[in-house]
Structure formats: structure tokens, C-alpha cells
Amino acid sequence: MFRLQNLSKELLNLTLLREEKIEFSEINISKLFGDLQVTMQPVFEKRNMKLVTELNAEYVLGDEALLLSLLINLVENAGRASMENGLVIVRSYYNNVPVIEVADHGIGMKQEEIEKITAPFYRVDKSRSRQFGGAGLGMSIVSQIVKLHNAKLEIQSEENVGTVVRVIFINS
């Protein structure tokens, strides 16, 4: 029952995102990372994992609730891809424009999986997804949030090495 409710909620979110227009405001990334830590702490403690944040860019233009949702989705995916006692790093920095990056040292993906990862219901490892939850909509939601922010999504991954996902805020 819980899985069905979660799926319904994610489908609704995805549908609403496709039609949403957002008002940009200056978002304090430190606060965003703090909210992310509070949200993810119970999940990471349960798996004895560590979430580390590194703040080098302080602000980005966007919608705070949507950016928090984006980060939660990315960090949940990184956690699912990582082993117990793993480490997930979330950092912000400037590369001419603000960038927010989520990195893990997890199972990684093949190039052909990276190309499909933002399609609704696509799951890289179906057995792990069933074990740790997830309906295959998280990266599709992330992709929609990135588009709404006129940003760019960049994913680098290598099997058995890990994954780095960057959100590059072109218009900030």
C-alpha cells in the first residue's frame, strides 16, 4: 500500500512539474544544504552512511522547495547506489556559474544507462530499487526541475567507481 501511495505522489509531482512556471528568487545554498541534512539524516543513520556538504557557492537563483526536492532525489539515489558505511558528498561551487554536485562511490552505471536515467520508470538496478524503494521517477523529476531552472544536468558515472551528478545553473 505504501509503495502505491508513494508512486501516486511521485506521478502527481511529475505531472505538476511539467506545467509549472516558477518565480526565481535568490536561494541560500547553505540553508538548502542544512534542510537536506535534516531530511536525509534518519535514512543515512539507518544505513550507517555519511552525508557531507561542501559550500563554495553561496547563492543560486531558483525555487527553494523544488531545489530541495531535486537534492533529496539525487541524494536518495546516491544512497541506494552506495554500500552501508558509504559516503555521499554534496557540494556547491562556481565554474563561471553556480554548480551543485552530488557524488557517491557506489555501484555506478554504464554509459547506455546514463542516457536512459531521466526517462520515467527507468531503474538502473531493479533488484536494489525494490529493496530500497523507488519507482523510477526520481531522475525524471530531477530532469523536470532542472529544465524549470533553465539549468543543465550533467551525469558522469563509472561502474564500481561511482557517480557524479551536476546541476549547472546557466542563468544564475
C-alpha positions, -999 to 999 in steps of 0.1 A, spaced: 0 0 0 28 24 9 46 18 -24 14 26 -43 9 58 -24 45 68 -30 41 61 -67 9 81 -69 26 111 -51 56 110 -75 34 108 -106 14 138 -94 46 157 -87 59 149 -122 27 159 -139 26 192 -119 62 200 -128 56 198 -165 30 225 -162 46 247 -136 61 282 -140 84 292 -112 94 326 -98 131 328 -93 145 342 -61 179 341 -45 183 308 -27 208 305 2 226 272 -6 238 268 30 202 268 42 193 244 14 221 220 24 210 223 61 175 213 52 188 184 31 209 172 60 179 173 84 157 154 59 183 127 50 198 122 85 174 94 96 179 74 63 216 78 64 219 69 101 199 37 95 224 26 69 254 40 88 262 63 59 276 98 59 263 128 41 289 155 37 283 190 23 309 214 9 298 250 4 318 272 -20 289 288 -39 266 306 -16 236 315 -37 216 303 -67 185 316 -85 156 293 -83 127 278 -63 138 266 -29 112 238 -25 119 224 -60 157 226 -54 153 207 -21 132 181 -39 159 178 -66 187 173 -39 166 148 -20 161 127 -51 198 128 -61 210 120 -25 185 92 -22 198 77 -55 234 81 -43 225 64 -11 208 35 -29 238 31 -51 263 30 -22 272 4 3 265 6 40 290 29 57 292 48 24 298 84 18 277 109 -3 292 143 -10 270 173 -19 289 204 -29 283 238 -44 309 258 -63 314 283 -91 326 273 -126 317 307 -141 281 299 -129 269 281 -98 271 243 -98 256 219 -73 271 184 -74 261 151 -57 289 124 -57 289 89 -45 314 59 -46 286 34 -53 279 8 -80 280 33 -109 263 29 -143 272 21 -179 270 48 -205 239 35 -220 222 36 -186 231 72 -181 214 81 -214 181 65 -201 182 75 -165 159 105 -168 131 85 -185 101 79 -163 101 45 -146 136 37 -157 157 20 -129 193 10 -133 193 -19 -108 157 -31 -104 166 -55 -75 183 -27 -55 154 -4 -62 128 -28 -49 150 -34 -18 155 3 -10 123 17 -25 119 39 -56 96 38 -86 120 50 -112 106 86 -112 132 104 -92 156 113 -120 126 122 -143 115 147 -116 151 159 -113 152 164 -150 120 185 -150 132 206 -121 165 213 -139 145 223 -170 123 247 -150 155 263 -137 169 267 -172 199 247 -159 219 218 -174 221 183 -160 254 165 -163 259 129 -152 293 111 -151 295 75 -139 317 45 -140 307 10 -129 321 1 -94 336 36 -90 306 58 -85 285 86 -100 287 124 -101 256 144 -109 260 181 -116 233 207 -119 248 237 -137 228 269 -133 234 286 -166 212 316 -159 223 325 -123 
